Amino acid sequence: MGKYSKLLNAKRGIRLDIGSGFNKQPGFVGMDIRKVQGVDIVHDAQVIPYPLPKECCNVVLMSHLWEHIEPKNRIKVMDEIWRVMKPDGQLLISSPYYLSFGAYQDPTHYPCPNEATFTYFDPNCSLYRIYQPKPWRLIRNDYQANGNMEVILRKESHARKKARKT
C-alpha cells in the first residue's frame, strides 16, 4: 500500500477509473493493466486483491472494461470493487449492449451485458439469490441508442441489506 499512499492520502476518497488506458477521466485515479500515460496504478482488474485499502473510493468507473473480464471473474471483480468502495459510493459501468455491433466487433470481448445482467448484484432483484454477491443497489440500467449499456450501482452495506429483509 505504501507505493500508492501519497495518491490515496491526497483526498478523502478517490475516484477510480479501472481500465483507464490512455483515456483516464479528469479528476480520476487511473488503474490499468498497461503502464501508459495517465495510468497511476498498474494492475490487472482481474487480479484480486487490488493494491488499495478498503473503502477508499467514492466513485469507480469501468468504461468498456466489463466485456474484457472473464465471466468466471466477474463476481469476484464486483466484490473487490465493493471492498474498495466507500459506503453509498457509486460504480459507473458502460459496456456494449449484447445485441449491438460493438459487442461482436472486438475479438477480445466476452459476452456483453443485457438488462438482466446487473440485477444479479441487487438484493431487491430475484436473480440476486442465485450467487448472493456483495450487495449493490441498481440505480440505472439502460440501453442507449449508441449501442451501449449504461449502469449505475450504489454500494449497499450488509447492515442495510439485513434490515430490508426483516
C-alpha positions as CSV (number, residue, x, y, z in Angstrom):
1,M,0.0,0.0,0.0
2,G,2.9,2.3,0.6
3,K,3.5,2.7,-3.1
4,Y,0.2,4.5,-3.5
5,S,-0.2,6.1,-0.1
6,K,0.5,9.7,-1.4
7,L,-2.1,9.3,-4.1
8,L,-4.7,8.0,-1.6
9,N,-3.9,10.4,1.2
10,A,-4.4,13.4,-1.1
11,K,-8.1,13.1,-0.8
12,R,-10.9,11.9,1.5
13,G,-11.7,9.3,-1.1
14,I,-10.6,8.8,-4.7
15,R,-12.5,8.5,-8.0
16,L,-11.0,5.4,-9.6
17,D,-11.1,4.7,-13.4
18,I,-10.5,1.0,-13.8
19,G,-9.2,0.1,-17.2
20,S,-8.5,3.7,-18.0
21,G,-5.7,3.1,-20.5
22,F,-4.9,6.3,-22.5
23,N,-8.4,7.7,-21.7
24,K,-8.2,8.4,-17.9
25,Q,-11.1,10.7,-17.0
26,P,-10.3,14.1,-15.4
27,G,-10.1,14.0,-11.7
28,F,-9.8,10.2,-11.6
29,V,-7.0,7.9,-10.5
30,G,-6.3,5.6,-13.4
31,M,-5.8,1.9,-12.9
32,D,-4.9,-0.3,-15.9
33,I,-3.0,-3.5,-16.8
34,R,-0.8,-1.4,-19.1
35,K,1.7,1.2,-18.0
36,V,0.7,4.0,-20.4
37,Q,0.5,7.8,-20.0
38,G,-2.2,8.7,-17.4
39,V,-2.2,5.4,-15.6
40,D,-1.4,5.8,-11.9
41,I,-1.8,2.2,-10.7
42,V,-0.6,-0.6,-12.9
43,H,-2.7,-3.6,-12.0
44,D,-4.9,-6.2,-13.8
45,A,-8.5,-5.7,-12.8
46,Q,-9.0,-9.5,-12.7
47,V,-6.2,-9.9,-10.1
48,I,-7.7,-9.8,-6.6
49,P,-7.0,-8.0,-4.2
50,Y,-6.4,-4.6,-5.7
51,P,-3.5,-2.6,-4.3
52,L,-5.9,-0.3,-2.5
53,P,-7.3,-0.2,1.1
54,K,-10.9,-0.9,1.8
55,E,-13.4,1.9,1.4
56,C,-11.1,4.3,-0.3
57,C,-13.2,5.1,-3.4
58,N,-16.1,7.4,-3.7
59,V,-16.7,6.6,-7.4
60,V,-15.5,3.8,-9.6
61,L,-15.7,4.0,-13.4
62,M,-15.5,1.0,-15.6
63,S,-15.9,2.2,-19.2
64,H,-15.7,-0.6,-21.7
65,L,-13.9,-3.0,-19.4
66,W,-16.8,-5.3,-18.3
67,E,-16.7,-7.1,-21.7
68,H,-13.0,-7.8,-21.3
69,I,-13.4,-9.5,-17.8
70,E,-13.6,-13.3,-18.0
71,P,-17.1,-14.4,-16.9
72,K,-15.6,-16.6,-14.2
73,N,-14.0,-13.5,-12.6
74,R,-16.9,-11.0,-12.9
75,I,-18.5,-11.7,-9.4
76,K,-15.0,-11.6,-7.8
77,V,-14.3,-8.3,-9.5
78,M,-17.6,-6.8,-8.4
79,D,-17.0,-8.0,-4.8
80,E,-13.5,-6.4,-4.9
81,I,-14.8,-3.1,-6.2
82,W,-17.4,-3.3,-3.3
83,R,-14.5,-3.8,-0.9
84,V,-12.7,-0.6,-2.1
85,M,-15.9,1.4,-2.4
86,K,-17.0,3.8,0.4
87,P,-20.5,3.2,1.8
88,D,-23.0,4.6,-0.7
89,G,-20.3,5.1,-3.3
90,Q,-21.2,4.6,-6.9
91,L,-20.0,2.3,-9.6
92,L,-20.5,3.5,-13.2
93,I,-20.3,0.9,-15.9
94,S,-20.5,1.4,-19.7
95,S,-20.3,-1.6,-22.0
96,P,-21.5,-2.6,-25.4
97,Y,-25.1,-4.0,-25.3
98,Y,-25.2,-7.7,-26.0
99,L,-27.1,-7.3,-29.3
100,S,-25.0,-4.3,-30.6
101,F,-22.4,-4.3,-33.3
102,G,-19.8,-3.2,-30.7
103,A,-20.4,-6.4,-28.7
104,Y,-19.1,-8.5,-31.5
105,Q,-16.5,-6.3,-33.3
106,D,-13.6,-6.8,-30.8
107,P,-12.2,-10.3,-30.8
108,T,-11.2,-10.0,-27.1
109,H,-14.8,-9.4,-25.9
110,Y,-16.6,-11.9,-23.7
111,P,-20.4,-11.9,-23.6
112,C,-21.7,-8.4,-23.1
113,P,-24.5,-7.5,-20.7
114,N,-28.2,-7.1,-21.1
115,E,-30.9,-5.6,-18.9
116,A,-30.8,-8.6,-16.5
117,T,-27.0,-8.9,-16.0
118,F,-26.6,-6.4,-13.2
119,T,-29.8,-7.5,-11.4
120,Y,-27.7,-10.4,-10.1
121,F,-25.9,-7.9,-7.8
122,D,-29.0,-6.2,-6.3
123,P,-30.7,-8.0,-3.3
124,N,-34.0,-6.4,-4.3
125,C,-34.0,-8.4,-7.6
126,S,-34.9,-12.1,-7.7
127,L,-31.7,-13.2,-9.6
128,Y,-29.6,-12.0,-6.7
129,R,-30.5,-15.2,-4.8
130,I,-28.5,-17.3,-7.2
131,Y,-25.0,-16.2,-6.3
132,Q,-25.5,-13.7,-3.5
133,P,-22.5,-11.5,-4.1
134,K,-21.7,-8.3,-2.1
135,P,-24.9,-6.2,-2.3
136,W,-25.3,-3.3,-4.7
137,R,-28.4,-1.1,-5.4
138,L,-29.1,-0.9,-9.1
139,I,-29.8,2.8,-9.7
140,R,-29.7,2.9,-13.5
141,N,-29.8,0.1,-16.0
142,D,-30.3,1.5,-19.5
143,Y,-29.7,0.5,-23.1
144,Q,-28.5,3.6,-25.1
145,A,-29.2,4.3,-28.8
146,N,-25.4,4.3,-29.3
147,G,-25.4,0.5,-28.6
148,N,-24.1,0.7,-25.0
149,M,-25.5,-0.4,-21.7
150,E,-25.1,2.3,-19.0
151,V,-25.3,1.1,-15.5
152,I,-25.0,2.8,-12.1
153,L,-24.8,0.8,-8.9
154,R,-24.6,2.1,-5.4
155,K,-22.7,0.1,-2.7
156,E,-25.2,-1.3,-0.2
157,S,-24.0,-2.2,3.3
158,H,-24.6,-5.6,4.7
159,A,-26.5,-4.0,7.6
160,R,-28.9,-2.2,5.3
161,K,-29.4,-5.4,3.3
162,K,-30.3,-7.3,6.5
163,A,-32.6,-4.5,7.7
164,R,-34.6,-4.7,4.5
165,K,-35.1,-8.4,4.9
166,T,-36.7,-8.1,8.3
